Amino acid sequence: MGHWSEGLVDEAVKLIGDSPDRQVLTDMLVQAGREIDVLSGRTFQPLRRTTSVIEPNGLPFVDVPGVQVGSMERGAGVWEVPDPVDGEIATVLQVSPLPSPGPSAVRAADALWVAGQLVAGASQAGRLSAEHVLRWLGTSVDREKRKDLFRRVMDPAVRFYVPILGAPINGWWIQIARRLIWVTSDTEDEGRLIEPLLDKQTTEGQIPPLAAAEAILIVAPITRHPADWAFTARIWTEQVQRPIDRPWRRLAKAIHGHGIPTITLDPASTSYEIACQVVLKGYWHGYIEATSRH
């Protein structure tokens, strides 16, 4: 099955008029479509059934590409958290219960403000880097078990998460994690950025294609089980380099309406500036209102 943008060719031909080269038009639409995928963090695949093996490594929540609410098998100990903007899908799964849900929580905007400061702190401490992921693997997985881990990660159905941060604060759970990916020609494109982790060749002269997806922030209230609300954001560090040759004003409505918020970090921004950015992204994407209360 081709990319979703290929289905727009006929419509584009009608809008352009005359007789444009359909192949050139198809290539242009696919290129623009994939750029939108990366900016939104989604690939807008048609409905289908898949099987996933989730290894959260102690985290109670994981991010997923987009699960149709109500489509999961019951009794599996996994709960969909409906997206606050589009209640028909879930981009977060709760994979374990949280102990003793609290009786109350601060406003969603206040929780996002705290989450932004935690993101800034994790960045300043170097915990969003590839080196941190490798360090975690080195200290958390025995050498004898590492080969077995890599075999599991090679399976596209396995979603293995490296925890970076996780804490209950003011009635909310705030976490950051990165998913390990073994990149091959069969690796499914989820619209996410990935970072190679290894640069040393093996004895066969090959570089293992182990990579980590961009860091994902999840903020969810823990006043009830399972959680019924979750904010998800992608974290882009200063190493992310993407060509910008399309007017943002033409993409903003689509990205804000259907995409996953993206937090961009740079060494010049203070923790308060990053916290403001997280709150603004929550507002722009419809997670919170100007006078948000949860």
C-alpha positions as CSV (number, residue, x, y, z in Angstrom):
1,M,0.0,0.0,0.0
2,G,1.4,3.4,-0.9
3,H,1.6,6.5,1.1
4,W,-1.7,8.2,2.0
5,S,-0.8,11.3,0.0
6,E,-0.9,9.3,-3.3
7,G,-4.7,9.3,-2.9
8,L,-4.7,13.1,-3.4
9,V,-3.4,13.0,-7.0
10,D,-6.8,13.1,-8.7
11,E,-8.0,15.9,-6.5
12,A,-4.7,17.9,-7.2
13,V,-5.1,17.3,-10.9
14,K,-8.5,18.9,-10.8
15,L,-7.3,21.9,-8.9
16,I,-4.3,22.5,-11.1
17,G,-6.1,22.0,-14.4
18,D,-4.6,21.3,-17.8
19,S,-2.6,18.0,-17.9
20,P,0.2,18.0,-15.3
21,D,2.6,15.1,-15.2
22,R,1.0,12.7,-12.8
23,Q,4.2,11.0,-11.7
24,V,5.9,14.3,-10.9
25,L,2.8,15.3,-9.0
26,T,2.7,12.0,-7.1
27,D,6.3,12.4,-6.1
28,M,5.8,15.9,-4.9
29,L,2.7,14.9,-2.9
30,V,4.5,12.0,-1.3
31,Q,7.4,14.2,-0.3
32,A,5.1,16.8,1.2
33,G,3.1,14.0,2.9
34,R,6.1,12.5,4.6
35,E,7.2,15.9,5.8
36,I,3.8,16.3,7.4
37,D,4.1,12.8,8.9
38,V,7.4,13.8,10.6
39,L,6.0,17.2,11.8
40,S,2.9,15.6,13.2
41,G,4.4,12.4,14.5
42,R,1.8,10.3,12.8
43,T,1.5,8.4,9.5
44,F,-2.3,8.3,9.3
45,Q,-2.4,4.6,8.4
46,P,-5.7,2.9,7.5
47,L,-7.4,0.8,10.2
48,R,-5.7,-2.6,10.7
49,R,-5.0,-5.2,13.3
50,T,-1.5,-5.5,14.8
51,T,0.1,-7.3,17.7
52,S,2.6,-5.6,20.0
53,V,4.7,-6.9,22.8
54,I,5.3,-4.0,25.3
55,E,8.4,-3.9,27.6
56,P,7.9,-0.7,29.6
57,N,10.7,-1.4,32.1
58,G,8.8,-0.1,35.1
59,L,6.9,2.8,33.4
60,P,3.1,2.8,33.9
61,F,2.5,4.5,30.5
62,V,3.8,4.0,26.9
63,D,3.2,5.9,23.7
64,V,1.7,4.1,20.7
65,P,1.2,5.2,17.1
66,G,-2.6,5.5,17.5
67,V,-4.9,2.8,18.7
68,Q,-8.6,2.8,17.9
69,V,-10.4,3.2,21.2
70,G,-12.4,0.0,22.0
71,S,-10.3,-2.2,19.6
72,M,-8.0,-3.8,22.1
73,E,-8.6,-7.2,23.6
74,R,-10.1,-7.0,27.1
75,G,-8.5,-8.4,30.2
76,A,-4.9,-7.9,29.0
77,G,-4.0,-5.6,31.9
78,V,-3.5,-2.7,29.4
79,W,-5.8,0.3,29.2
80,E,-6.3,2.8,26.4
81,V,-6.2,6.4,27.4
82,P,-8.4,8.3,24.9
83,D,-6.8,11.3,23.3
84,P,-8.3,14.5,24.8
85,V,-8.5,16.1,21.4
86,D,-9.7,13.1,19.4
87,G,-11.5,10.7,21.6
88,E,-11.7,7.9,19.0
89,I,-8.0,7.2,19.2
90,A,-5.4,6.6,22.0
91,T,-1.8,7.6,21.7
92,V,-1.0,6.5,25.2
93,L,-1.6,3.1,26.9
94,Q,-1.5,2.5,30.6
95,V,0.3,-0.8,31.1
96,S,0.2,-1.1,34.9
97,P,-1.9,0.4,37.7
98,L,-0.5,3.2,39.8
99,P,-0.5,2.7,43.6
100,S,-3.1,4.6,45.6
101,P,-4.6,7.2,43.2
102,G,-4.7,10.6,44.9
103,P,-8.0,12.3,45.8
104,S,-7.1,15.5,43.8
105,A,-4.8,17.0,41.3
106,V,-3.6,20.5,40.2
107,R,-4.9,22.0,37.0
108,A,-3.7,20.4,33.7
109,A,-1.9,23.7,32.8
110,D,0.0,23.6,36.1
111,A,1.0,20.0,35.5
112,L,2.3,20.9,32.1
113,W,4.3,23.8,33.6
114,V,6.0,21.4,36.0
115,A,6.6,18.9,33.2
116,G,8.3,21.5,31.1
117,Q,10.8,22.2,34.0
118,L,11.4,18.5,34.4
119,V,12.1,18.2,30.6
120,A,14.6,21.2,30.9
121,G,16.3,19.5,33.8
122,A,16.6,16.2,32.0
123,S,18.1,17.9,29.0
124,Q,20.6,19.9,31.1
125,A,21.7,16.7,32.8
126,G,22.3,15.0,29.5
127,R,19.6,12.4,30.0
128,L,18.0,12.9,26.6
129,S,21.2,11.9,24.8
130,A,22.2,8.7,23.0
131,E,25.0,8.3,25.6
132,H,22.4,8.1,28.4
133,V,20.5,5.4,26.6
134,L,23.6,3.4,26.1
135,R,24.6,4.0,29.8
136,W,21.2,2.7,30.9
137,L,21.6,-0.4,28.8
138,G,25.1,-1.0,30.2
139,T,24.0,-0.7,33.8
140,S,20.5,-2.3,33.6
141,V,21.1,-5.2,31.3
142,D,23.7,-7.9,32.0
143,R,26.2,-8.5,29.3
144,E,25.0,-12.1,29.0
145,K,21.4,-10.9,28.5
146,R,22.2,-8.1,26.1
147,K,22.2,-10.3,23.0
148,D,18.8,-11.6,23.9
149,L,17.6,-8.0,24.4
150,F,18.8,-7.1,20.9
151,R,17.1,-10.1,19.4
152,R,13.8,-9.0,21.0
153,V,14.3,-5.4,19.7
154,M,14.9,-6.8,16.2
155,D,11.3,-8.0,16.3
156,P,9.2,-5.1,14.9
157,A,6.3,-6.1,17.2
158,V,8.4,-5.5,20.3
159,R,8.1,-2.0,21.8
160,F,11.0,-1.7,24.3
161,Y,11.2,1.5,26.3
162,V,14.2,3.0,28.1
163,P,13.0,5.0,31.1
164,I,14.5,8.5,31.5
165,L,12.3,10.0,34.1
166,G,9.1,9.1,36.0
167,A,7.6,10.7,39.1
168,P,4.2,11.4,40.7
169,I,3.8,15.2,41.3
170,N,0.7,17.1,42.5
171,G,-1.7,14.4,41.5
172,W,-0.1,13.8,38.1
173,W,2.3,11.2,36.7
174,I,5.1,12.7,34.6
175,Q,7.5,10.6,32.6
176,I,10.0,10.7,29.7
177,A,11.1,7.6,27.8
178,R,12.7,6.6,24.5
179,R,11.9,3.5,22.5
180,L,14.7,1.2,21.2
181,I,14.4,0.4,17.4
182,W,16.4,-2.0,15.3
183,V,16.4,-0.2,12.0
184,T,15.9,-2.4,8.9
185,S,14.1,-2.2,5.6
186,D,11.1,-3.7,7.3
187,T,11.0,-1.1,10.1
188,E,7.6,0.7,10.0
189,D,7.7,4.4,9.7
190,E,5.7,6.0,12.5
191,G,6.5,9.6,11.6
192,R,9.0,9.7,14.5
193,L,12.6,10.8,14.5
194,I,15.3,8.2,15.4
195,E,18.9,8.5,16.5
196,P,21.6,5.9,15.8
197,L,23.1,4.7,19.0
198,L,26.2,2.7,17.8
199,D,29.0,3.9,15.5
200,K,31.5,1.1,16.0
201,Q,31.8,-1.7,13.4
202,T,31.5,-5.3,14.3
203,T,34.0,-8.0,13.3
204,E,32.0,-8.4,10.1
205,G,32.6,-4.7,9.3
206,Q,29.0,-3.7,9.9
207,I,27.5,-1.1,12.2
208,P,24.6,-2.5,14.3
209,P,21.5,-0.5,13.3
210,L,20.4,0.0,16.9
211,A,18.6,3.3,17.3
212,A,16.4,5.2,19.8
213,A,13.3,7.1,18.9
214,E,12.9,10.7,20.0
215,A,12.1,11.2,23.7
216,I,8.4,11.2,24.5
217,L,6.9,13.1,27.4
218,I,3.7,11.8,28.9
219,V,1.7,13.6,31.6
220,A,-1.4,11.9,33.1
221,P,-3.6,12.5,36.1
222,I,-3.5,9.8,38.7
223,T,-6.7,10.5,40.5
224,R,-8.4,7.4,39.1
225,H,-7.6,4.1,37.6
226,P,-7.2,3.7,34.7
227,A,-6.2,7.2,33.7
228,D,-8.8,9.0,31.5
229,W,-6.6,11.8,30.2
230,A,-3.0,12.1,29.0
231,F,-0.8,14.7,27.3
232,T,1.9,13.5,25.0
233,A,4.7,15.5,23.5
234,R,7.8,14.7,21.4
235,I,11.0,16.2,22.5
236,W,13.4,17.6,19.9
237,T,16.9,18.5,21.0
238,E,19.2,21.0,19.3
239,Q,20.7,18.1,17.3
240,V,17.5,17.7,15.2
241,Q,18.2,19.2,11.8
242,R,15.4,19.4,9.3
243,P,15.1,21.5,6.1
244,I,12.5,24.2,6.4
245,D,11.3,25.2,2.9
246,R,7.5,25.3,3.4
247,P,5.5,28.2,4.9
248,W,4.5,27.2,8.4
249,R,1.2,29.0,8.1
250,R,0.1,26.4,5.6
251,L,1.0,23.5,7.8
252,A,0.2,24.9,11.3
253,K,-3.6,24.2,11.2
254,A,-3.1,20.6,10.2
255,I,-0.2,19.9,12.6
256,H,-2.0,21.6,15.6
257,G,-5.3,19.8,14.7
258,H,-4.0,16.3,14.1
259,G,-0.3,16.1,15.2
260,I,1.4,15.3,18.5
261,P,2.9,18.4,20.2
262,T,6.7,18.9,19.7
263,I,8.9,20.5,22.4
264,T,12.1,22.0,21.0
265,L,15.1,22.4,23.2
266,D,18.1,24.6,22.9
267,P,20.8,25.6,25.5
268,A,19.8,29.2,25.4
269,S,16.3,28.6,26.8
270,T,15.7,28.6,30.5
271,S,13.7,26.0,32.3
272,Y,10.8,28.5,32.7
273,E,10.9,29.3,29.0
274,I,10.7,25.6,28.2
275,A,7.8,25.3,30.7
276,C,6.0,28.1,29.0
277,Q,6.5,26.3,25.6
278,V,4.9,23.1,27.0
279,V,1.9,25.0,28.2
280,L,1.5,26.8,24.9
281,K,1.8,23.6,23.0
282,G,-0.9,22.1,25.2
283,Y,-3.1,25.1,24.3
284,W,-2.3,25.2,20.6
285,H,-3.1,21.5,20.2
286,G,-6.3,21.7,22.1
287,Y,-5.3,19.8,25.3
288,I,-6.1,22.7,27.5
289,E,-8.1,25.9,27.3
290,A,-7.1,29.4,28.2
291,T,-8.7,28.9,31.6
292,S,-7.9,25.2,31.8
293,R,-9.1,23.2,34.8
294,H,-9.1,19.4,35.1
